[in-house]
Amino acid sequence: MARHASGKQNYRVAGWVWGALVTVIVVALLVAGWVALARNNQEDLATPECPQGEFVVQVWAANEAELKDAVQKFNDSNEVELDHCLKAEVVRKPDAEAIKSYKAWGEGGQPGAELWKPADRQKADEALAVSKVEVAEENGGVLAPQLRDNPLPELEQRARGAFLRQL
């Protein structure tokens, strides 16, 4: 019989084993890359997009401590309306000053705050009843005043509505 061996020891690894090893490494790298991209994408989705910037809803209150938690909750909720990130801030404003400002607004002056929490609701209602300002919405004692014949811009309406819904 014929002998096919050369007499030397053959310790080489077969070519298909190298091919399988390279394939496993490539697949592992693809999976790792995919997981990394998916994780990064989830972080991007979690943060709100606000190409138009922030819009601050101002809330007047005689006692700002009453609204501190509500404002914090609203700011933590990351509300977005019309490509604006909505934030709220509470400003201490005694009822007499707020009523004076809203009456001046009704006469063509600067607008008052989008929201107002008066200390004396009855006094606020009586004062606004004789002005050109009306209460459009209310929740939890927080009023959303606006001019009777001139509604607020859409962004302001949506922003104050979002705050009132959180109360």
C-alpha positions in Angstrom: 0.0 0.0 0.0 1.0 3.5 -0.6 1.8 5.8 2.3 0.4 9.3 2.3 2.1 10.8 5.3 5.2 13.0 4.9 6.6 11.9 8.2 6.3 15.3 9.8 3.8 16.0 12.6 0.9 18.3 11.5 -0.2 20.5 14.4 -2.1 23.2 12.4 -5.6 24.2 13.1 -8.1 23.7 10.3 -9.1 26.7 8.3 -12.8 26.4 9.1 -12.1 26.7 12.8 -10.4 30.1 12.2 -13.4 31.2 10.1 -15.8 30.2 12.8 -13.8 32.1 15.5 -13.7 35.3 13.4 -17.5 35.0 12.8 -18.2 34.6 16.5 -16.0 37.7 17.3 -17.7 39.8 14.6 -21.2 38.8 15.8 -20.2 39.6 19.5 -18.9 43.0 18.4 -22.1 43.7 16.5 -24.3 42.7 19.5 -22.2 44.9 21.9 -22.5 47.9 19.5 -26.2 47.4 19.2 -26.7 47.3 23.0 -24.6 50.4 23.4 -26.5 52.3 20.8 -29.9 51.2 22.3 -28.8 52.3 25.8 -27.7 55.7 24.4 -31.0 56.0 22.5 -33.0 55.3 25.7 -31.2 58.2 27.5 -32.0 60.5 24.6 -35.7 59.5 24.7 -35.9 60.1 28.4 -34.9 63.8 28.1 -37.5 66.1 26.6 -36.6 68.0 23.5 -37.2 71.7 23.7 -35.9 73.3 20.4 -37.9 76.5 21.3 -36.4 76.7 24.8 -38.1 77.1 28.1 -41.4 78.8 28.9 -41.9 79.9 32.5 -45.5 79.9 33.9 -45.6 82.5 36.6 -47.9 81.9 39.6 -48.7 84.7 41.9 -49.6 83.8 45.5 -50.1 85.6 48.7 -48.5 82.6 50.5 -45.9 81.1 48.2 -45.2 78.2 50.6 -48.7 76.7 49.7 -47.6 76.2 46.1 -43.9 75.2 46.6 -44.6 71.5 46.3 -47.0 71.9 43.3 -44.4 74.0 41.5 -41.6 71.5 42.3 -43.8 68.6 41.1 -44.6 70.5 37.9 -41.0 71.3 37.2 -40.0 67.7 37.8 -42.6 66.4 35.3 -40.7 67.9 32.3 -43.9 69.0 30.5 -43.4 70.0 26.9 -45.9 72.1 24.9 -45.3 73.4 21.4 -41.6 72.6 21.5 -41.1 74.5 24.8 -40.1 73.0 28.1 -42.6 74.2 30.6 -41.4 75.4 34.0 -43.3 77.2 36.8 -42.2 79.8 39.3 -44.2 81.1 42.3 -43.9 84.8 43.1 -45.2 86.3 46.3 -47.8 88.9 45.5 -50.3 90.2 48.0 -53.9 90.1 46.9 -54.2 93.9 46.7 -51.2 94.2 44.4 -52.4 91.3 42.2 -55.9 92.8 41.9 -54.4 96.2 41.0 -52.2 94.5 38.3 -55.1 92.5 36.8 -57.3 95.6 36.7 -54.5 97.6 35.0 -54.2 94.7 32.5 -57.9 95.0 31.7 -57.3 98.7 30.9 -54.5 98.0 28.5 -51.6 97.6 30.9 -49.1 94.8 31.2 -50.5 91.3 31.6 -50.5 89.8 35.0 -49.3 86.3 35.9 -50.8 83.4 34.0 -51.9 81.9 37.3 -52.9 83.4 40.7 -53.7 81.9 44.1 -55.4 84.6 46.1 -55.6 84.4 49.9 -59.2 85.7 49.9 -61.1 84.1 47.0 -64.3 86.1 47.6 -62.5 89.4 47.4 -60.7 88.3 44.3 -64.0 87.3 42.6 -65.6 90.6 43.5 -62.6 92.6 42.2 -62.4 90.7 38.9 -66.2 90.9 38.4 -66.0 94.7 37.9 -62.9 94.5 35.6 -62.3 93.3 32.1 -60.5 90.2 33.5 -62.3 86.9 34.0 -61.3 83.6 35.5 -61.0 81.1 32.6 -60.0 78.1 34.6 -59.5 77.1 38.2 -58.2 74.1 40.2 -57.2 73.9 43.8 -57.9 77.5 44.4 -55.5 78.6 41.7 -57.1 80.9 39.2 -56.3 81.4 35.5 -57.3 85.0 34.7 -57.6 86.3 31.1 -59.1 89.3 29.4 -62.8 88.8 28.6 -62.5 89.7 25.0 -59.0 88.7 24.2 -57.8 85.1 25.0 -54.2 84.4 25.8 -51.8 83.0 23.2 -52.0 79.3 22.7 -48.7 78.5 24.5 -49.7 80.4 27.6 -53.1 78.7 27.6 -51.5 75.3 27.3 -48.9 76.0 29.9 -51.3 77.1 32.6 -53.6 74.2 31.7 -50.8 71.8 32.2 -50.0 73.3 35.6 -53.6 73.2 36.7 -53.9 69.6 35.7 -51.0 68.7 38.0 -52.7 70.2 41.1 
